[in-house]
């Protein structure tokens, strides 16, 4: 076997290995991500034409302790909806999205 043949075989094997690794990485990543194109809301109040809510600010104040915060889900994936459980981090990793929670904070005042 000539030196050129050995080099050709070595390069072919390396190229094939890189190709196989790329295909496996693609399918692993694709299978790992549960989030595909299409509707983002798969489970929350699907019987309604549009999910919308009205919240009285006084109700929010009673829900948040002074110096605390409350986080609401904006990715529709939370198992604790309407509250954020952090699942948007996986959604962002899989889709390249940048969605995060709506965080409402209540400052401490001198009367608290």
Phi and psi in radians as a Rosetta constraint file:
Dihedral C 1 N 2 CA 2 C 2 CIRCULARHARMONIC -1.403 0.35
Dihedral N 2 CA 2 C 2 N 3 CIRCULARHARMONIC 2.878 0.35
Dihedral C 2 N 3 CA 3 C 3 CIRCULARHARMONIC -1.105 0.35
Dihedral N 3 CA 3 C 3 N 4 CIRCULARHARMONIC -0.639 0.35
Dihedral C 3 N 4 CA 4 C 4 CIRCULARHARMONIC -1.138 0.35
Dihedral N 4 CA 4 C 4 N 5 CIRCULARHARMONIC -0.685 0.35
Dihedral C 4 N 5 CA 5 C 5 CIRCULARHARMONIC -1.121 0.35
Dihedral N 5 CA 5 C 5 N 6 CIRCULARHARMONIC -0.740 0.35
Dihedral C 5 N 6 CA 6 C 6 CIRCULARHARMONIC -1.109 0.35
Dihedral N 6 CA 6 C 6 N 7 CIRCULARHARMONIC -0.734 0.35
Dihedral C 6 N 7 CA 7 C 7 CIRCULARHARMONIC -1.122 0.35
Dihedral N 7 CA 7 C 7 N 8 CIRCULARHARMONIC -0.748 0.35
Dihedral C 7 N 8 CA 8 C 8 CIRCULARHARMONIC -1.063 0.35
Dihedral N 8 CA 8 C 8 N 9 CIRCULARHARMONIC -0.780 0.35
Dihedral C 8 N 9 CA 9 C 9 CIRCULARHARMONIC -1.132 0.35
Dihedral N 9 CA 9 C 9 N 10 CIRCULARHARMONIC -0.747 0.35
Dihedral C 9 N 10 CA 10 C 10 CIRCULARHARMONIC -1.114 0.35
Dihedral N 10 CA 10 C 10 N 11 CIRCULARHARMONIC -0.777 0.35
Dihedral C 10 N 11 CA 11 C 11 CIRCULARHARMONIC -1.152 0.35
Dihedral N 11 CA 11 C 11 N 12 CIRCULARHARMONIC -0.685 0.35
Dihedral C 11 N 12 CA 12 C 12 CIRCULARHARMONIC -1.109 0.35
Dihedral N 12 CA 12 C 12 N 13 CIRCULARHARMONIC -0.761 0.35
Dihedral C 12 N 13 CA 13 C 13 CIRCULARHARMONIC -1.137 0.35
Dihedral N 13 CA 13 C 13 N 14 CIRCULARHARMONIC -0.719 0.35
Dihedral C 13 N 14 CA 14 C 14 CIRCULARHARMONIC -1.126 0.35
Dihedral N 14 CA 14 C 14 N 15 CIRCULARHARMONIC -0.788 0.35
Dihedral C 14 N 15 CA 15 C 15 CIRCULARHARMONIC -1.071 0.35
Dihedral N 15 CA 15 C 15 N 16 CIRCULARHARMONIC -0.755 0.35
Dihedral C 15 N 16 CA 16 C 16 CIRCULARHARMONIC -1.101 0.35
Dihedral N 16 CA 16 C 16 N 17 CIRCULARHARMONIC -0.736 0.35
Dihedral C 16 N 17 CA 17 C 17 CIRCULARHARMONIC -1.107 0.35
Dihedral N 17 CA 17 C 17 N 18 CIRCULARHARMONIC -0.752 0.35
Dihedral C 17 N 18 CA 18 C 18 CIRCULARHARMONIC -1.123 0.35
Dihedral N 18 CA 18 C 18 N 19 CIRCULARHARMONIC -0.726 0.35
Dihedral C 18 N 19 CA 19 C 19 CIRCULARHARMONIC -1.083 0.35
Dihedral N 19 CA 19 C 19 N 20 CIRCULARHARMONIC -0.811 0.35
Dihedral C 19 N 20 CA 20 C 20 CIRCULARHARMONIC -1.087 0.35
Dihedral N 20 CA 20 C 20 N 21 CIRCULARHARMONIC -0.757 0.35
Dihedral C 20 N 21 CA 21 C 21 CIRCULARHARMONIC -1.091 0.35
Dihedral N 21 CA 21 C 21 N 22 CIRCULARHARMONIC -0.698 0.35
Dihedral C 21 N 22 CA 22 C 22 CIRCULARHARMONIC -1.126 0.35
Dihedral N 22 CA 22 C 22 N 23 CIRCULARHARMONIC -0.776 0.35
Dihedral C 22 N 23 CA 23 C 23 CIRCULARHARMONIC -1.125 0.35
Dihedral N 23 CA 23 C 23 N 24 CIRCULARHARMONIC -0.772 0.35
Dihedral C 23 N 24 CA 24 C 24 CIRCULARHARMONIC -1.098 0.35
Dihedral N 24 CA 24 C 24 N 25 CIRCULARHARMONIC -0.737 0.35
Dihedral C 24 N 25 CA 25 C 25 CIRCULARHARMONIC -1.085 0.35
Dihedral N 25 CA 25 C 25 N 26 CIRCULARHARMONIC -0.734 0.35
Dihedral C 25 N 26 CA 26 C 26 CIRCULARHARMONIC -1.066 0.35
Dihedral N 26 CA 26 C 26 N 27 CIRCULARHARMONIC -0.860 0.35
Dihedral C 26 N 27 CA 27 C 27 CIRCULARHARMONIC -1.235 0.35
Dihedral N 27 CA 27 C 27 N 28 CIRCULARHARMONIC -0.594 0.35
Dihedral C 27 N 28 CA 28 C 28 CIRCULARHARMONIC -1.087 0.35
Dihedral N 28 CA 28 C 28 N 29 CIRCULARHARMONIC -0.841 0.35
Dihedral C 28 N 29 CA 29 C 29 CIRCULARHARMONIC -1.101 0.35
Dihedral N 29 CA 29 C 29 N 30 CIRCULARHARMONIC -0.743 0.35
Dihedral C 29 N 30 CA 30 C 30 CIRCULARHARMONIC -1.152 0.35
Dihedral N 30 CA 30 C 30 N 31 CIRCULARHARMONIC -0.708 0.35
Dihedral C 30 N 31 CA 31 C 31 CIRCULARHARMONIC -1.287 0.35
Dihedral N 31 CA 31 C 31 N 32 CIRCULARHARMONIC -0.540 0.35
Dihedral C 31 N 32 CA 32 C 32 CIRCULARHARMONIC -1.166 0.35
Dihedral N 32 CA 32 C 32 N 33 CIRCULARHARMONIC -0.726 0.35
Dihedral C 32 N 33 CA 33 C 33 CIRCULARHARMONIC -1.333 0.35
Dihedral N 33 CA 33 C 33 N 34 CIRCULARHARMONIC 2.158 0.35
Dihedral C 33 N 34 CA 34 C 34 CIRCULARHARMONIC -1.458 0.35
Dihedral N 34 CA 34 C 34 N 35 CIRCULARHARMONIC -0.281 0.35
Dihedral C 34 N 35 CA 35 C 35 CIRCULARHARMONIC -1.624 0.35
Dihedral N 35 CA 35 C 35 N 36 CIRCULARHARMONIC 2.025 0.35
Dihedral C 35 N 36 CA 36 C 36 CIRCULARHARMONIC -1.967 0.35
Dihedral N 36 CA 36 C 36 N 37 CIRCULARHARMONIC 3.005 0.35
Dihedral C 36 N 37 CA 37 C 37 CIRCULARHARMONIC -1.102 0.35
Dihedral N 37 CA 37 C 37 N 38 CIRCULARHARMONIC 2.609 0.35
Dihedral C 37 N 38 CA 38 C 38 CIRCULARHARMONIC 2.198 0.35
Dihedral N 38 CA 38 C 38 N 39 CIRCULARHARMONIC -2.852 0.35
Dihedral C 38 N 39 CA 39 C 39 CIRCULARHARMONIC -1.025 0.35
Dihedral N 39 CA 39 C 39 N 40 CIRCULARHARMONIC 2.448 0.35
Dihedral C 39 N 40 CA 40 C 40 CIRCULARHARMONIC -1.461 0.35
Dihedral N 40 CA 40 C 40 N 41 CIRCULARHARMONIC -0.568 0.35
Dihedral C 40 N 41 CA 41 C 41 CIRCULARHARMONIC -1.557 0.35
Dihedral N 41 CA 41 C 41 N 42 CIRCULARHARMONIC 1.955 0.35
Dihedral C 41 N 42 CA 42 C 42 CIRCULARHARMONIC -1.866 0.35
Dihedral N 42 CA 42 C 42 N 43 CIRCULARHARMONIC -0.260 0.35
Dihedral C 42 N 43 CA 43 C 43 CIRCULARHARMONIC -2.395 0.35
Dihedral N 43 CA 43 C 43 N 44 CIRCULARHARMONIC -0.311 0.35
Dihedral C 43 N 44 CA 44 C 44 CIRCULARHARMONIC -1.509 0.35
Dihedral N 44 CA 44 C 44 N 45 CIRCULARHARMONIC 1.989 0.35
Dihedral C 44 N 45 CA 45 C 45 CIRCULARHARMONIC 0.779 0.35
Dihedral N 45 CA 45 C 45 N 46 CIRCULARHARMONIC 0.906 0.35
Dihedral C 45 N 46 CA 46 C 46 CIRCULARHARMONIC -1.186 0.35
Dihedral N 46 CA 46 C 46 N 47 CIRCULARHARMONIC -0.276 0.35
Dihedral C 46 N 47 CA 47 C 47 CIRCULARHARMONIC -1.353 0.35
Dihedral N 47 CA 47 C 47 N 48 CIRCULARHARMONIC -0.160 0.35
Dihedral C 47 N 48 CA 48 C 48 CIRCULARHARMONIC -1.650 0.35
Dihedral N 48 CA 48 C 48 N 49 CIRCULARHARMONIC 2.526 0.35
Dihedral C 48 N 49 CA 49 C 49 CIRCULARHARMONIC -1.106 0.35
Dihedral N 49 CA 49 C 49 N 50 CIRCULARHARMONIC -0.724 0.35
Dihedral C 49 N 50 CA 50 C 50 CIRCULARHARMONIC -2.543 0.35
Dihedral N 50 CA 50 C 50 N 51 CIRCULARHARMONIC 2.298 0.35
Dihedral C 50 N 51 CA 51 C 51 CIRCULARHARMONIC -1.540 0.35
Dihedral N 51 CA 51 C 51 N 52 CIRCULARHARMONIC 2.016 0.35
Dihedral C 51 N 52 CA 52 C 52 CIRCULARHARMONIC -2.505 0.35
Dihedral N 52 CA 52 C 52 N 53 CIRCULARHARMONIC 2.597 0.35
Dihedral C 52 N 53 CA 53 C 53 CIRCULARHARMONIC -2.381 0.35
Dihedral N 53 CA 53 C 53 N 54 CIRCULARHARMONIC 2.694 0.35
Dihedral C 53 N 54 CA 54 C 54 CIRCULARHARMONIC -2.125 0.35
Dihedral N 54 CA 54 C 54 N 55 CIRCULARHARMONIC 2.266 0.35
Dihedral C 54 N 55 CA 55 C 55 CIRCULARHARMONIC -2.172 0.35
Dihedral N 55 CA 55 C 55 N 56 CIRCULARHARMONIC 2.261 0.35
Dihedral C 55 N 56 CA 56 C 56 CIRCULARHARMONIC -1.347 0.35
Dihedral N 56 CA 56 C 56 N 57 CIRCULARHARMONIC 2.305 0.35
Dihedral C 56 N 57 CA 57 C 57 CIRCULARHARMONIC -1.053 0.35
Dihedral N 57 CA 57 C 57 N 58 CIRCULARHARMONIC -0.539 0.35
Dihedral C 57 N 58 CA 58 C 58 CIRCULARHARMONIC -1.160 0.35
Dihedral N 58 CA 58 C 58 N 59 CIRCULARHARMONIC -0.610 0.35
Dihedral C 58 N 59 CA 59 C 59 CIRCULARHARMONIC -1.147 0.35
Dihedral N 59 CA 59 C 59 N 60 CIRCULARHARMONIC -0.676 0.35
Dihedral C 59 N 60 CA 60 C 60 CIRCULARHARMONIC -1.105 0.35
Dihedral N 60 CA 60 C 60 N 61 CIRCULARHARMONIC -0.742 0.35
Dihedral C 60 N 61 CA 61 C 61 CIRCULARHARMONIC -1.047 0.35
Dihedral N 61 CA 61 C 61 N 62 CIRCULARHARMONIC -0.657 0.35
Dihedral C 61 N 62 CA 62 C 62 CIRCULARHARMONIC -1.265 0.35
Dihedral N 62 CA 62 C 62 N 63 CIRCULARHARMONIC -0.350 0.35
Dihedral C 62 N 63 CA 63 C 63 CIRCULARHARMONIC -1.496 0.35
Dihedral N 63 CA 63 C 63 N 64 CIRCULARHARMONIC -0.359 0.35
Dihedral C 63 N 64 CA 64 C 64 CIRCULARHARMONIC -1.988 0.35
Dihedral N 64 CA 64 C 64 N 65 CIRCULARHARMONIC 2.186 0.35
Dihedral C 64 N 65 CA 65 C 65 CIRCULARHARMONIC -1.244 0.35
Dihedral N 65 CA 65 C 65 N 66 CIRCULARHARMONIC 2.627 0.35
Dihedral C 65 N 66 CA 66 C 66 CIRCULARHARMONIC -0.948 0.35
Dihedral N 66 CA 66 C 66 N 67 CIRCULARHARMONIC 2.296 0.35
Dihedral C 66 N 67 CA 67 C 67 CIRCULARHARMONIC 1.439 0.35
Dihedral N 67 CA 67 C 67 N 68 CIRCULARHARMONIC 0.020 0.35
Dihedral C 67 N 68 CA 68 C 68 CIRCULARHARMONIC -1.817 0.35
Dihedral N 68 CA 68 C 68 N 69 CIRCULARHARMONIC -3.047 0.35
Dihedral C 68 N 69 CA 69 C 69 CIRCULARHARMONIC -2.577 0.35
Dihedral N 69 CA 69 C 69 N 70 CIRCULARHARMONIC 2.853 0.35
Dihedral C 69 N 70 CA 70 C 70 CIRCULARHARMONIC -2.319 0.35
Dihedral N 70 CA 70 C 70 N 71 CIRCULARHARMONIC 2.438 0.35
Dihedral C 70 N 71 CA 71 C 71 CIRCULARHARMONIC -2.050 0.35
Dihedral N 71 CA 71 C 71 N 72 CIRCULARHARMONIC 2.195 0.35
Dihedral C 71 N 72 CA 72 C 72 CIRCULARHARMONIC -1.849 0.35
Dihedral N 72 CA 72 C 72 N 73 CIRCULARHARMONIC 2.461 0.35
Dihedral C 72 N 73 CA 73 C 73 CIRCULARHARMONIC -1.238 0.35
Dihedral N 73 CA 73 C 73 N 74 CIRCULARHARMONIC 2.392 0.35
Dihedral C 73 N 74 CA 74 C 74 CIRCULARHARMONIC -2.152 0.35
Dihedral N 74 CA 74 C 74 N 75 CIRCULARHARMONIC 0.049 0.35
Dihedral C 74 N 75 CA 75 C 75 CIRCULARHARMONIC -1.817 0.35
Dihedral N 75 CA 75 C 75 N 76 CIRCULARHARMONIC -0.125 0.35
Dihedral C 75 N 76 CA 76 C 76 CIRCULARHARMONIC 1.196 0.35
Dihedral N 76 CA 76 C 76 N 77 CIRCULARHARMONIC 0.228 0.35
Dihedral C 76 N 77 CA 77 C 77 CIRCULARHARMONIC -1.838 0.35
Dihedral N 77 CA 77 C 77 N 78 CIRCULARHARMONIC -0.173 0.35
Dihedral C 77 N 78 CA 78 C 78 CIRCULARHARMONIC -1.115 0.35
Dihedral N 78 CA 78 C 78 N 79 CIRCULARHARMONIC 2.381 0.35
Dihedral C 78 N 79 CA 79 C 79 CIRCULARHARMONIC -1.394 0.35
Dihedral N 79 CA 79 C 79 N 80 CIRCULARHARMONIC -0.151 0.35
Dihedral C 79 N 80 CA 80 C 80 CIRCULARHARMONIC -1.997 0.35
Dihedral N 80 CA 80 C 80 N 81 CIRCULARHARMONIC 0.487 0.35
Dihedral C 80 N 81 CA 81 C 81 CIRCULARHARMONIC -0.965 0.35
Dihedral N 81 CA 81 C 81 N 82 CIRCULARHARMONIC 2.383 0.35
Dihedral C 81 N 82 CA 82 C 82 CIRCULARHARMONIC -1.527 0.35
Dihedral N 82 CA 82 C 82 N 83 CIRCULARHARMONIC 0.084 0.35
Dihedral C 82 N 83 CA 83 C 83 CIRCULARHARMONIC -1.559 0.35
Dihedral N 83 CA 83 C 83 N 84 CIRCULARHARMONIC 2.595 0.35
Dihedral C 83 N 84 CA 84 C 84 CIRCULARHARMONIC -1.344 0.35
Dihedral N 84 CA 84 C 84 N 85 CIRCULARHARMONIC 2.353 0.35
Dihedral C 84 N 85 CA 85 C 85 CIRCULARHARMONIC -2.023 0.35
Dihedral N 85 CA 85 C 85 N 86 CIRCULARHARMONIC 0.157 0.35
Dihedral C 85 N 86 CA 86 C 86 CIRCULARHARMONIC 1.518 0.35
Dihedral N 86 CA 86 C 86 N 87 CIRCULARHARMONIC 0.037 0.35
Dihedral C 86 N 87 CA 87 C 87 CIRCULARHARMONIC -1.169 0.35
Dihedral N 87 CA 87 C 87 N 88 CIRCULARHARMONIC -0.285 0.35
Dihedral C 87 N 88 CA 88 C 88 CIRCULARHARMONIC -1.079 0.35
Dihedral N 88 CA 88 C 88 N 89 CIRCULARHARMONIC -0.396 0.35
Dihedral C 88 N 89 CA 89 C 89 CIRCULARHARMONIC -1.093 0.35
Dihedral N 89 CA 89 C 89 N 90 CIRCULARHARMONIC -0.750 0.35
Dihedral C 89 N 90 CA 90 C 90 CIRCULARHARMONIC -1.169 0.35
Dihedral N 90 CA 90 C 90 N 91 CIRCULARHARMONIC -0.743 0.35
Dihedral C 90 N 91 CA 91 C 91 CIRCULARHARMONIC -0.996 0.35
Dihedral N 91 CA 91 C 91 N 92 CIRCULARHARMONIC -0.836 0.35
Dihedral C 91 N 92 CA 92 C 92 CIRCULARHARMONIC -1.097 0.35
Dihedral N 92 CA 92 C 92 N 93 CIRCULARHARMONIC -0.726 0.35
Dihedral C 92 N 93 CA 93 C 93 CIRCULARHARMONIC -1.097 0.35
Dihedral N 93 CA 93 C 93 N 94 CIRCULARHARMONIC -0.721 0.35
Dihedral C 93 N 94 CA 94 C 94 CIRCULARHARMONIC -1.353 0.35
Dihedral N 94 CA 94 C 94 N 95 CIRCULARHARMONIC -0.581 0.35
Dihedral C 94 N 95 CA 95 C 95 CIRCULARHARMONIC -1.872 0.35
Dihedral N 95 CA 95 C 95 N 96 CIRCULARHARMONIC -0.238 0.35
Dihedral C 95 N 96 CA 96 C 96 CIRCULARHARMONIC 1.381 0.35
Dihedral N 96 CA 96 C 96 N 97 CIRCULARHARMONIC 0.147 0.35
Dihedral C 96 N 97 CA 97 C 97 CIRCULARHARMONIC -1.268 0.35
Dihedral N 97 CA 97 C 97 N 98 CIRCULARHARMONIC 3.041 0.35
Dihedral C 97 N 98 CA 98 C 98 CIRCULARHARMONIC -2.336 0.35
Dihedral N 98 CA 98 C 98 N 99 CIRCULARHARMONIC 0.470 0.35
Dihedral C 98 N 99 CA 99 C 99 CIRCULARHARMONIC -1.236 0.35
Dihedral N 99 CA 99 C 99 N 100 CIRCULARHARMONIC 2.566 0.35
Dihedral C 99 N 100 CA 100 C 100 CIRCULARHARMONIC -2.535 0.35
Dihedral N 100 CA 100 C 100 N 101 CIRCULARHARMONIC 3.131 0.35
Dihedral C 100 N 101 CA 101 C 101 CIRCULARHARMONIC -1.310 0.35
Dihedral N 101 CA 101 C 101 N 102 CIRCULARHARMONIC 2.782 0.35
Dihedral C 101 N 102 CA 102 C 102 CIRCULARHARMONIC -1.610 0.35
Dihedral N 102 CA 102 C 102 N 103 CIRCULARHARMONIC 1.936 0.35
Dihedral C 102 N 103 CA 103 C 103 CIRCULARHARMONIC -1.777 0.35
Dihedral N 103 CA 103 C 103 N 104 CIRCULARHARMONIC 2.190 0.35
Dihedral C 103 N 104 CA 104 C 104 CIRCULARHARMONIC -1.991 0.35
Dihedral N 104 CA 104 C 104 N 105 CIRCULARHARMONIC 2.150 0.35
Dihedral C 104 N 105 CA 105 C 105 CIRCULARHARMONIC -1.923 0.35
Dihedral N 105 CA 105 C 105 N 106 CIRCULARHARMONIC 2.658 0.35
Dihedral C 105 N 106 CA 106 C 106 CIRCULARHARMONIC -2.138 0.35
Dihedral N 106 CA 106 C 106 N 107 CIRCULARHARMONIC 2.021 0.35
Dihedral C 106 N 107 CA 107 C 107 CIRCULARHARMONIC -1.264 0.35
Dihedral N 107 CA 107 C 107 N 108 CIRCULARHARMONIC 2.644 0.35
Dihedral C 107 N 108 CA 108 C 108 CIRCULARHARMONIC -1.352 0.35
Dihedral N 108 CA 108 C 108 N 109 CIRCULARHARMONIC 2.391 0.35
Dihedral C 108 N 109 CA 109 C 109 CIRCULARHARMONIC -2.054 0.35
Dihedral N 109 CA 109 C 109 N 110 CIRCULARHARMONIC 3.042 0.35
Dihedral C 109 N 110 CA 110 C 110 CIRCULARHARMONIC -1.181 0.35
Dihedral N 110 CA 110 C 110 N 111 CIRCULARHARMONIC -0.325 0.35
Dihedral C 110 N 111 CA 111 C 111 CIRCULARHARMONIC -1.566 0.35
Dihedral N 111 CA 111 C 111 N 112 CIRCULARHARMONIC -0.203 0.35
